[in-house]
């Protein structure tokens, strides 16, 4: 192929985005059993006491105090394509990255694009649509994309490095939960199963459209409602599954949890995908193996629901710990409670 602009006229029909990816969205995360102990050994310093949240607690973002009323919230998130539509890829990746700021009780300010892309395989038009999708969601969040960095890569990847602001007095981490708190989940689970099934040839467009709508929805309103309701702890549910992210809240808060499997909401069609195995992936299997270290299941909990709780979610909802009397103030479902017990452990009933 001659050098020059990589337009539709210089390329054959580009391959589907997901055909170039080894995983789908947050399902391509490294094995948490291997990754988290490694991260826990790193010590980046405390910035003279200004570091309010760092890497040691496994929280959603870092928080650095600027003054008595302002702190920076910083996070980065990128992944391989979960869907073939490039505009939706951009929207999903952006919503997923912004979610980390909302999970800390902050508001996004600006973002940098992170791009790894096979430009000669997919062309400029495809990349343009990815970036347009990302920008649309960032604008919806009231933030701005102010730059970025790109590299050539045979496997496409996209995401954002996001900077936000939070009042230190309103900061919500994963470490402040209290015994008796209700656990509210603000989005249904099962995105990982839908994406895995799509890659395995189970291509129900209505089911996929439902999953995309869930993934591109920002967690801004849920975060605001959680703050107004006096949330004690909060995290977003992404690649490590509901059990993995709940484990972090329990571990950092020194508590145990009881999770009601039957109460956990899920997307349409997901039970069938988990029952026939088409919704299972390497990510869900890795999550399940890790969760077995800190989770006990009641015998009556069926296998598909156990798999659902380990589903590697992309751009999932918030999991909020708050006083039970105020749980109804959130647009979500009460899925469990926190209690005194061995820190980090979960009983699923």
C-alpha positions as CSV (number, residue, x, y, z in Angstrom):
1,X,0.0,0.0,0.0
2,X,1.3,3.4,-0.9
3,X,2.0,6.0,1.8
4,X,-0.6,8.7,2.3
5,X,-3.9,9.4,4.1
6,X,-5.6,6.2,5.3
7,X,-9.1,6.9,4.1
8,X,-11.9,4.6,3.1
9,X,-10.7,4.9,-0.5
10,X,-7.2,3.6,0.3
11,X,-8.4,0.7,2.5
12,X,-10.4,-2.4,1.9
13,X,-13.4,-2.9,4.2
14,X,-11.7,-2.8,7.7
15,X,-12.1,-5.8,10.0
16,X,-14.4,-5.8,12.9
17,X,-12.9,-4.1,16.0
18,X,-13.5,-7.1,18.3
19,X,-11.8,-9.4,15.8
20,X,-8.5,-7.7,16.6
21,X,-8.9,-7.9,20.4
22,X,-7.9,-10.7,22.7
23,X,-10.5,-9.6,25.3
24,X,-13.5,-7.4,25.6
25,X,-13.5,-4.2,27.5
26,X,-12.8,-4.6,31.2
27,X,-12.7,-8.3,30.7
28,X,-9.1,-7.9,29.5
29,X,-7.9,-6.9,32.9
30,X,-5.0,-8.8,34.4
31,X,-5.7,-11.6,36.9
32,X,-6.6,-9.8,40.2
33,X,-5.0,-12.6,42.2
34,X,-1.7,-11.7,40.6
35,X,-2.1,-8.0,40.1
36,X,-3.3,-6.8,43.5
37,X,-0.5,-8.2,45.6
38,X,2.0,-6.6,43.2
39,X,0.3,-3.2,43.4
40,X,0.1,-3.5,47.2
41,X,3.9,-3.6,47.4
42,X,4.4,-0.3,45.7
43,X,4.9,2.9,47.7
44,X,4.6,6.1,45.8
45,X,5.1,8.4,48.8
46,X,2.5,10.5,50.6
47,X,3.3,14.0,49.2
48,X,3.9,15.4,52.6
49,X,0.5,14.3,53.9
50,X,-1.4,15.7,50.9
51,X,-2.1,12.2,49.4
52,X,-5.6,11.4,50.7
53,X,-6.1,8.2,48.7
54,X,-3.3,6.2,47.0
55,X,-2.7,2.9,45.5
56,X,-2.5,0.8,48.7
57,X,-6.2,0.7,49.3
58,X,-7.1,-0.5,45.8
59,X,-9.6,2.4,45.4
60,X,-11.0,3.7,42.1
61,X,-8.8,6.8,41.9
62,X,-6.0,8.7,43.6
63,X,-6.9,11.9,45.6
64,X,-4.4,14.7,46.3
65,X,-5.3,17.6,48.5
66,X,-4.7,21.0,47.0
67,X,-6.1,23.1,49.9
68,X,-8.9,22.9,52.5
69,X,-11.7,22.9,50.0
70,X,-10.2,21.3,46.9
71,X,-8.5,18.0,46.0
72,X,-7.5,16.5,42.7
73,X,-9.0,13.2,41.7
74,X,-6.8,11.3,39.2
75,X,-7.5,8.1,37.3
76,X,-6.6,6.3,34.1
77,X,-8.6,3.5,32.3
78,X,-8.4,2.0,28.8
79,X,-9.2,-1.3,27.2
80,X,-9.7,-3.3,24.1
81,X,-12.9,-2.9,22.0
82,X,-16.0,-4.4,23.7
83,X,-18.1,-3.8,20.6
84,X,-17.6,-3.4,16.9
85,X,-19.2,0.1,16.5
86,X,-16.3,2.5,16.9
87,X,-18.4,5.4,18.1
88,X,-19.9,3.1,20.8
89,X,-16.4,1.9,21.7
90,X,-15.4,5.5,22.4
91,X,-18.5,6.2,24.4
92,X,-18.2,3.1,26.5
93,X,-14.5,3.6,27.2
94,X,-15.0,7.3,28.2
95,X,-18.0,6.5,30.5
96,X,-16.0,3.8,32.1
97,X,-13.0,6.1,32.8
98,X,-15.1,8.9,34.1
99,X,-16.9,6.6,36.5
100,X,-13.8,6.4,38.7
101,X,-14.1,10.1,39.5
102,X,-17.8,9.7,40.3
103,X,-17.0,6.8,42.6
104,X,-14.9,9.1,44.8
105,X,-17.7,11.7,45.0
106,X,-15.9,14.0,42.6
107,X,-16.7,15.7,39.3
108,X,-14.6,15.3,36.1
109,X,-12.7,18.4,35.0
110,X,-10.6,17.3,32.0
111,X,-9.3,14.2,30.3
112,X,-6.5,13.0,28.0
113,X,-7.1,10.5,25.2
114,X,-5.1,7.2,25.4
115,X,-4.9,5.6,22.0
116,X,-3.2,2.4,20.8
117,X,-4.3,1.7,17.2
118,X,-3.6,-0.2,14.0
119,X,-4.1,2.8,11.8
120,X,-3.2,1.0,8.5
121,X,-5.6,-1.8,9.3
122,X,-8.6,0.2,10.5
123,X,-8.1,3.6,8.9
124,X,-8.5,7.2,10.0
125,X,-12.3,7.1,9.8
126,X,-12.6,4.4,12.4
127,X,-10.2,6.1,14.8
128,X,-12.1,9.4,14.2
129,X,-15.4,7.8,15.2
130,X,-13.8,6.3,18.4
131,X,-12.5,9.7,19.4
132,X,-15.8,11.4,18.6
133,X,-17.6,8.9,20.8
134,X,-15.2,9.5,23.7
135,X,-15.5,13.3,23.3
136,X,-19.3,13.1,23.3
137,X,-19.4,11.4,26.6
138,X,-16.8,13.7,28.1
139,X,-18.8,16.7,27.0
140,X,-21.9,15.2,28.5
141,X,-20.0,15.0,31.8
142,X,-19.3,18.7,31.6
143,X,-15.6,18.1,31.1
144,X,-13.2,18.6,28.3
145,X,-10.6,16.5,26.4
146,X,-7.4,18.6,26.4
147,X,-4.9,16.3,24.6
148,X,-3.6,12.8,24.7
149,X,-1.1,10.3,23.4
150,X,-1.2,7.7,20.7
151,X,0.9,4.7,19.6
152,X,0.7,2.2,16.8
153,X,-0.5,-1.2,18.0
154,X,-1.9,-4.3,16.3
155,X,-4.6,-4.6,19.0
156,X,-6.8,-1.5,19.3
157,X,-7.1,0.1,22.7
158,X,-8.7,3.4,23.9
159,X,-9.4,5.2,27.1
160,X,-8.8,8.3,29.1
161,X,-6.6,9.7,31.8
162,X,-9.1,11.8,33.8
163,X,-8.6,14.6,36.3
164,X,-11.4,15.7,38.6
165,X,-12.1,17.8,41.6
166,X,-13.6,16.9,45.0
167,X,-14.1,18.8,48.3
168,X,-12.0,16.8,50.8
169,X,-14.9,17.0,53.2
170,X,-17.2,15.2,50.7
171,X,-14.7,12.6,49.5
172,X,-16.1,9.0,49.5
173,X,-13.5,6.2,49.5
174,X,-13.9,2.5,49.7
175,X,-12.8,2.5,53.4
176,X,-15.6,4.3,55.3
177,X,-18.4,1.7,55.4
178,X,-20.1,1.0,58.7
179,X,-21.7,-2.0,60.3
180,X,-25.4,-2.2,59.3
181,X,-24.9,-0.2,56.1
182,X,-27.1,-1.2,53.2
183,X,-25.4,-2.0,49.9
184,X,-27.1,-0.4,46.8
185,X,-26.2,-1.3,43.2
186,X,-27.1,1.3,40.6
187,X,-26.8,-0.7,37.4
188,X,-27.7,-4.2,36.5
189,X,-24.9,-6.8,36.0
190,X,-24.3,-9.1,33.0
191,X,-22.5,-6.8,30.5
192,X,-19.5,-9.2,30.5
193,X,-21.7,-12.1,29.7
194,X,-23.4,-10.3,26.8
195,X,-20.0,-9.3,25.3
196,X,-18.6,-12.8,25.7
197,X,-21.6,-14.3,24.1
198,X,-21.4,-11.9,21.2
199,X,-17.8,-12.9,20.6
200,X,-18.9,-16.6,20.8
201,X,-21.5,-16.0,18.0
202,X,-24.6,-15.5,20.2
203,X,-25.6,-12.2,18.5
204,X,-28.9,-11.0,19.8
205,X,-29.0,-7.3,18.8
206,X,-31.6,-6.3,21.3
207,X,-29.6,-7.8,24.2
208,X,-26.4,-6.1,22.9
209,X,-28.2,-2.8,22.5
210,X,-29.4,-3.0,26.1
211,X,-25.9,-3.7,27.3
212,X,-24.5,-0.7,25.3
213,X,-27.1,1.6,26.7
214,X,-26.1,0.5,30.2
215,X,-22.4,1.0,29.6
216,X,-22.6,4.5,28.1
217,X,-24.8,5.8,30.9
218,X,-22.8,8.1,33.2
219,X,-22.8,7.5,37.0
220,X,-23.0,11.3,37.6
221,X,-26.6,11.2,38.9
222,X,-26.0,8.1,41.0
223,X,-22.9,9.7,42.6
224,X,-24.8,12.9,43.4
225,X,-27.7,11.0,45.0
226,X,-25.2,8.9,47.0
227,X,-23.5,12.0,48.4
228,X,-26.9,13.6,49.2
229,X,-28.0,10.4,51.0
230,X,-24.9,10.3,53.2
231,X,-22.9,7.5,51.6
232,X,-20.2,6.1,53.8
233,X,-18.3,4.2,51.1
234,X,-18.6,3.8,47.3
235,X,-16.9,2.1,44.4
236,X,-17.8,1.3,40.8
237,X,-18.3,-2.2,39.6
238,X,-16.1,-3.0,36.7
239,X,-13.6,-5.7,35.6
240,X,-13.2,-7.6,38.9
241,X,-16.9,-8.2,39.2
242,X,-19.4,-7.4,42.0
243,X,-17.7,-9.8,44.5
244,X,-14.2,-8.4,43.8
245,X,-15.2,-4.7,44.2
246,X,-17.4,-5.5,47.3
247,X,-14.4,-7.3,48.7
248,X,-12.3,-4.1,48.5
249,X,-15.0,-2.2,50.4
250,X,-15.1,-4.9,53.1
251,X,-11.4,-5.2,53.4
252,X,-10.6,-1.5,53.6
253,X,-13.6,-0.9,56.0
254,X,-12.7,-3.8,58.3
255,X,-16.1,-5.5,57.7
256,X,-17.8,-8.5,56.3
257,X,-20.8,-8.5,53.9
258,X,-23.9,-10.6,53.3
259,X,-25.1,-10.5,49.7
260,X,-28.6,-11.5,48.5
261,X,-28.0,-13.2,45.2
262,X,-31.7,-13.1,44.3
263,X,-31.8,-9.4,44.7
264,X,-28.9,-8.6,42.3
265,X,-30.3,-7.1,39.1
266,X,-29.2,-8.3,35.7
267,X,-29.6,-7.5,32.0
268,X,-32.2,-9.2,29.8
269,X,-31.1,-12.6,28.5
270,X,-28.1,-12.9,30.8
271,X,-29.2,-16.0,32.8
272,X,-29.5,-18.0,29.6
273,X,-26.1,-16.9,28.4
274,X,-24.5,-18.0,31.7
275,X,-26.5,-21.3,31.8
276,X,-25.4,-22.4,28.3
277,X,-21.8,-21.2,28.9
278,X,-21.7,-18.7,26.0
279,X,-21.5,-15.8,28.5
280,X,-18.4,-17.1,30.2
281,X,-15.0,-15.8,29.6
282,X,-11.4,-15.9,30.8
283,X,-12.1,-12.8,32.9
284,X,-15.1,-14.3,34.6
285,X,-13.2,-17.5,35.4
286,X,-10.3,-15.6,36.8
287,X,-12.6,-13.5,38.9
288,X,-14.3,-16.7,40.2
289,X,-11.1,-18.3,41.2
290,X,-10.0,-15.2,43.1
291,X,-13.4,-14.7,44.8
292,X,-13.3,-18.2,46.1
293,X,-10.6,-17.0,48.5
294,X,-13.0,-14.7,50.4
295,X,-16.6,-15.8,49.4
296,X,-18.9,-18.4,50.8
297,X,-22.0,-19.4,48.8
298,X,-25.1,-20.9,50.3
299,X,-25.9,-24.2,48.7
300,X,-29.1,-22.9,47.3
301,X,-27.4,-20.2,45.1
302,X,-27.5,-21.6,41.5
303,X,-24.3,-21.7,39.4
304,X,-25.5,-19.0,37.0
305,X,-26.0,-16.5,39.8
306,X,-22.5,-17.3,41.2
307,X,-21.1,-16.6,37.8
308,X,-23.1,-13.4,37.5
309,X,-21.5,-12.1,40.7
310,X,-18.1,-12.6,39.1
311,X,-19.0,-11.1,35.7
312,X,-16.3,-8.8,34.5
313,X,-18.3,-5.7,34.0
314,X,-17.4,-2.8,31.7
315,X,-18.6,0.6,32.8
316,X,-20.8,-0.7,35.5
317,X,-22.8,1.0,38.2
318,X,-21.9,2.3,41.6
319,X,-21.9,0.1,44.7
320,X,-22.8,2.3,47.6
321,X,-22.7,1.6,51.4
322,X,-25.1,3.9,53.2
323,X,-27.5,4.0,56.1
324,X,-30.4,1.6,55.3
325,X,-33.0,4.3,56.1
326,X,-31.7,6.3,53.2
327,X,-31.1,3.5,50.6
328,X,-34.4,4.4,48.9
329,X,-33.0,7.8,47.9
330,X,-30.8,6.1,45.2
331,X,-32.1,4.8,41.9
332,X,-30.8,1.3,42.5
333,X,-31.4,-2.0,44.3
334,X,-30.5,-3.0,47.8
335,X,-28.4,-6.2,47.3
336,X,-27.0,-6.8,50.8
337,X,-25.7,-5.5,54.1
338,X,-22.4,-4.9,55.8
339,X,-21.7,-6.3,59.3
340,X,-18.9,-7.0,61.7
341,X,-16.9,-10.0,60.7
342,X,-13.6,-11.1,59.2
343,X,-12.5,-8.1,57.0
344,X,-13.0,-8.7,53.3
345,X,-15.2,-11.8,53.6
346,X,-18.6,-12.2,51.8
347,X,-21.4,-14.6,52.4
348,X,-23.8,-15.0,49.5
349,X,-27.2,-16.3,50.4
